[in-house]
Amino acid sequence: MDGIRNWIRKHILLSAILAIAVAGLAFWLVIRSRSLDFGPLTEPLRRGKVVESVYGIGTVTARNVFNLKLGVTSTIGALHVLEGDRVKKGQKLVTLEGTGIPVAPFDGMVTSLPVKTGETVFAQTPILTLVDLEDRYAVVSLEQRGAIRVRRGHQARLSFDSMREQIFDGEVESVYSSQGSFLVRIRVEKLPAQILPGMTADVAILIGSKSDVLLVPTAAIDAGKVYVHKKVGGPKAVDIRTGIVDGEMAELVSGEVTEGDRLAIRKKVAR
């Protein structure tokens, strides 16, 4: 009888050990499968400043443009300037037989001169275009939801291709609509001479900021959740609510996340 009891005890103990091992393996497999759903961890969360912006593409535009057109038919007697020439106010532009010699109304650059000496030009035909390169601004086209948030006086930052190391400051002058587009005019000071009308810039219009807030990388936010890294048990899903977002970082308004936590970034599943 004692031998039977010992045999039963032995097998019960062996069964318990086997059950614990199977449960442990199952737990490890669950944790392992969860970890495979995630990529790298973020840096430890910190507090800092976040700036919310509206982004768009701006086109540089000259405020003063002079288009020379004739009131009557005439012949080009002489050209005193060429396309690309910089002229001074009062400088002769062309000689028109029988009608006089028009002069530049301001300092600028000749950007169009589609006529030649001896050519007959009919009334209202464009002869020359003069652009003031000193007084330029940028016009940005925005979507409706972005344009609604922009106000006169908001600060802006502009950057141009091949000049990414330089950021140019601007200020919103007006927000208006034109032919179904929502446009923002931005005054820009001290643009270099090589930035010509028609060139485009990446524009960020600053519409709000907050300091000393807990910052969460937007790459770690997944459908209103983040996954806090835990040494045991794998990433823990936490519901959060965000405030200002600057593209890369978001202000944490609520959620069980603290400074110093690291977040697991979920892998994007190809569809």
C-alpha positions as CSV (number, residue, x, y, z in Angstrom):
1,M,0.0,0.0,0.0
2,D,2.8,2.4,0.9
3,G,4.5,1.7,-2.5
4,I,1.2,2.6,-4.3
5,R,1.0,5.9,-2.3
6,N,4.6,6.7,-3.1
7,W,4.0,6.1,-6.8
8,I,1.0,8.4,-6.8
9,R,2.8,11.1,-4.9
10,K,5.8,10.8,-7.3
11,H,3.6,11.1,-10.4
12,I,1.5,14.0,-8.9
13,L,4.7,15.9,-8.2
14,L,6.0,15.2,-11.7
15,S,2.7,16.2,-13.2
16,A,2.7,19.5,-11.3
17,I,6.3,20.3,-12.4
18,L,5.3,19.5,-16.0
19,A,2.2,21.7,-15.7
20,I,4.2,24.6,-14.4
21,A,6.8,24.2,-17.2
22,V,4.0,24.2,-19.8
23,A,2.4,27.3,-18.3
24,G,5.8,29.0,-18.2
25,L,6.5,28.1,-21.8
26,A,3.0,29.3,-22.8
27,F,3.6,32.6,-20.9
28,W,7.0,33.1,-22.6
29,L,5.5,32.4,-26.0
30,V,2.8,35.0,-25.4
31,I,5.4,37.6,-24.3
32,R,7.6,36.6,-27.2
33,S,4.8,37.0,-29.7
34,R,3.8,40.4,-28.3
35,S,7.4,41.6,-28.4
36,L,7.6,40.6,-32.1
37,D,4.8,43.1,-32.8
38,F,7.1,46.0,-31.7
39,G,10.1,47.8,-33.0
40,P,12.7,49.9,-31.2
41,L,12.1,51.6,-27.9
42,T,11.9,55.4,-27.6
43,E,14.4,57.4,-25.6
44,P,13.3,58.0,-22.0
45,L,10.4,60.5,-22.0
46,R,11.3,64.0,-20.9
47,R,9.6,67.3,-20.3
48,G,10.1,70.2,-22.7
49,K,8.5,72.7,-25.1
50,V,6.2,71.8,-28.0
51,V,5.2,74.1,-30.8
52,E,2.2,73.5,-33.0
53,S,2.4,74.6,-36.6
54,V,0.5,74.6,-39.8
55,Y,2.6,73.6,-42.8
56,G,2.4,74.5,-46.5
57,I,4.4,75.4,-49.6
58,G,4.9,79.2,-50.1
59,T,5.7,81.0,-53.4
60,V,7.8,84.1,-53.3
61,T,6.0,87.1,-54.9
62,A,7.1,90.6,-55.6
63,R,4.9,93.3,-54.2
64,N,5.7,95.8,-57.0
65,V,5.5,94.7,-60.6
66,F,5.5,97.1,-63.6
67,N,4.1,95.9,-66.9
68,L,4.8,98.3,-69.8
69,K,2.1,98.3,-72.5
70,L,1.4,100.9,-75.2
71,G,-1.7,102.9,-75.7
72,V,-1.2,103.1,-79.4
73,T,0.6,101.0,-82.1
74,S,4.3,101.9,-82.3
75,T,7.7,100.7,-83.4
76,I,10.6,99.8,-81.1
77,G,13.3,102.3,-81.9
78,A,15.9,101.0,-79.4
79,L,16.2,98.7,-76.4
80,H,18.2,100.2,-73.5
81,V,18.0,97.1,-71.2
82,L,18.0,93.4,-71.5
83,E,16.2,90.6,-69.6
84,G,18.0,90.1,-66.2
85,D,19.3,93.6,-66.0
86,R,19.0,95.5,-62.7
87,V,17.8,99.1,-63.3
88,K,17.5,102.2,-61.3
89,K,14.4,104.4,-60.9
90,G,14.3,106.8,-63.8
91,Q,16.5,104.7,-66.1
92,K,15.6,104.5,-69.8
93,L,13.9,101.3,-70.8
94,V,13.1,101.5,-74.5
95,T,12.7,104.1,-77.3
96,L,9.4,104.1,-79.0
97,E,9.2,105.9,-82.3
98,G,6.9,108.9,-82.1
99,T,5.8,108.3,-78.5
100,G,8.8,108.8,-76.3
101,I,11.1,106.9,-74.0
102,P,9.5,105.2,-70.9
103,V,11.6,105.0,-67.8
104,A,11.7,102.7,-64.8
105,P,9.2,103.7,-62.0
106,F,11.3,102.0,-59.3
107,D,14.6,100.1,-58.8
108,G,14.2,96.5,-60.0
109,M,15.0,93.7,-62.4
110,V,13.8,93.3,-66.0
111,T,12.2,89.8,-66.1
112,S,10.5,89.9,-69.5
113,L,11.3,91.7,-72.7
114,P,9.6,89.9,-75.6
115,V,10.3,92.5,-78.3
116,K,13.2,93.4,-80.6
117,T,14.4,96.6,-82.1
118,G,12.5,97.6,-85.3
119,E,9.5,95.5,-84.3
120,T,6.0,97.0,-84.6
121,V,4.0,96.6,-81.4
122,F,0.2,96.9,-81.2
123,A,-1.7,98.7,-78.5
124,Q,-1.9,96.8,-75.2
125,T,0.8,94.3,-76.1
126,P,3.2,93.7,-73.2
127,I,6.6,95.1,-74.0
128,L,8.5,94.8,-70.7
129,T,8.1,93.6,-67.1
130,L,10.0,95.2,-64.2
131,V,10.0,93.5,-60.8
132,D,11.0,95.1,-57.5
133,L,13.3,92.4,-55.9
134,E,13.6,94.3,-52.6
135,D,10.0,94.1,-51.5
136,R,9.0,90.4,-51.6
137,Y,6.6,88.3,-49.7
138,A,5.4,84.7,-49.7
139,V,1.9,83.3,-50.5
140,V,1.0,80.0,-48.9
141,S,-2.0,77.9,-50.0
142,L,-3.6,75.9,-47.1
143,E,-6.4,73.4,-46.6
144,Q,-9.5,74.9,-45.0
145,R,-8.8,73.3,-41.5
146,G,-5.4,74.8,-41.5
147,A,-6.4,78.2,-42.8
148,I,-9.1,78.5,-40.1
149,R,-6.4,78.4,-37.4
150,V,-4.1,81.0,-38.8
151,R,-4.3,84.6,-37.7
152,R,-2.7,87.9,-38.7
153,G,0.5,88.3,-36.6
154,H,1.4,84.6,-36.3
155,Q,5.1,84.0,-36.8
156,A,6.3,81.8,-39.6
157,R,9.5,80.0,-40.6
158,L,10.7,79.5,-44.2
159,S,13.3,77.3,-45.7
160,F,14.4,76.8,-49.3
161,D,16.0,73.9,-51.1
162,S,19.8,74.1,-51.3
163,M,19.6,76.6,-48.4
164,R,18.3,74.3,-45.6
165,E,20.9,75.6,-43.2
166,Q,19.2,79.0,-43.2
167,I,15.8,79.7,-41.7
168,F,14.0,82.9,-42.6
169,D,11.6,84.5,-40.2
170,G,8.2,85.9,-41.4
171,E,4.9,87.2,-40.1
172,V,1.4,86.6,-41.3
173,E,0.0,89.7,-42.9
174,S,-3.4,88.4,-44.0
175,V,-5.5,85.3,-44.6
176,Y,-8.0,85.4,-47.5
177,S,-9.7,83.2,-50.2
178,S,-9.2,83.5,-53.9
179,Q,-11.0,81.3,-56.5
180,G,-11.6,78.5,-54.1
181,S,-8.2,78.5,-52.5
182,F,-7.3,79.6,-49.0
183,L,-4.2,81.8,-49.0
184,V,-1.9,83.3,-46.4
185,R,0.3,86.3,-47.2
186,I,3.6,86.3,-45.2
187,R,5.9,89.2,-44.9
188,V,9.5,88.1,-44.9
189,E,12.4,90.3,-44.0
190,K,15.9,90.2,-45.4
191,L,15.5,87.6,-48.1
192,P,18.8,87.2,-50.0
193,A,19.0,88.5,-53.6
194,Q,19.2,85.0,-55.0
195,I,15.7,84.2,-53.8
196,L,13.6,85.3,-56.9
197,P,9.9,85.6,-57.4
198,G,8.4,82.3,-58.3
199,M,10.7,80.3,-56.1
200,T,9.1,78.1,-53.5
201,A,9.8,77.5,-49.8
202,D,8.6,75.1,-47.1
203,V,6.6,77.2,-44.6
204,A,5.7,76.5,-41.0
205,I,3.2,78.9,-39.4
206,L,3.4,78.8,-35.6
207,I,0.0,78.8,-34.1
208,G,0.6,77.8,-30.5
209,S,3.2,76.5,-28.0
210,K,3.5,75.2,-24.4
211,S,6.6,74.8,-22.2
212,D,7.4,72.2,-19.5
213,V,5.1,69.5,-20.7
214,L,5.7,65.8,-21.0
215,L,6.6,65.0,-24.6
216,V,5.5,61.8,-26.3
217,P,7.0,60.8,-29.8
218,T,4.1,60.8,-32.3
219,A,5.7,57.6,-33.8
220,A,4.8,55.8,-30.6
221,I,1.1,56.7,-30.6
222,D,-1.2,54.1,-32.0
223,A,-4.9,54.8,-32.2
224,G,-4.9,56.8,-28.9
225,K,-2.6,54.3,-27.1
226,V,1.0,54.0,-26.2
227,Y,2.8,50.9,-25.1
228,V,5.0,51.4,-22.0
229,H,8.0,49.1,-21.9
230,K,8.0,46.8,-19.0
231,K,10.9,44.5,-18.1
232,V,8.4,41.8,-17.1
233,G,5.2,41.1,-18.9
234,G,6.0,42.9,-22.2
235,P,4.7,46.3,-23.4
236,K,1.7,47.6,-21.5
237,A,-1.0,49.4,-23.5
238,V,-2.0,52.7,-22.0
239,D,-4.8,55.0,-23.2
240,I,-3.6,58.6,-23.5
241,R,-4.9,62.0,-24.6
242,T,-2.7,64.5,-26.4
243,G,-2.7,68.3,-26.8
244,I,-0.4,70.3,-29.0
245,V,1.4,68.3,-31.7
246,D,4.4,69.6,-33.6
247,G,4.8,66.7,-36.1
248,E,7.4,64.7,-34.1
249,M,6.4,65.3,-30.5
250,A,3.0,65.6,-28.8
251,E,2.0,67.1,-25.5
252,L,0.7,64.4,-23.1
253,V,-2.5,65.7,-21.4
254,S,-3.5,62.5,-19.6
255,G,-2.5,58.8,-19.3
256,E,-0.5,56.6,-16.9
257,V,2.8,57.6,-18.4
258,T,5.6,59.3,-16.5
259,E,8.8,61.0,-17.2
260,G,11.6,58.5,-17.8
261,D,9.3,55.8,-19.3
262,R,10.3,54.2,-22.5
263,L,7.7,53.4,-25.1
264,A,7.6,50.5,-27.5
265,I,6.8,51.5,-31.1
266,R,4.4,49.1,-32.8
267,K,5.6,47.8,-36.2
268,K,3.6,49.0,-39.2
269,V,1.8,46.1,-40.8
270,A,2.0,46.2,-44.6
271,R,-1.5,45.9,-46.2
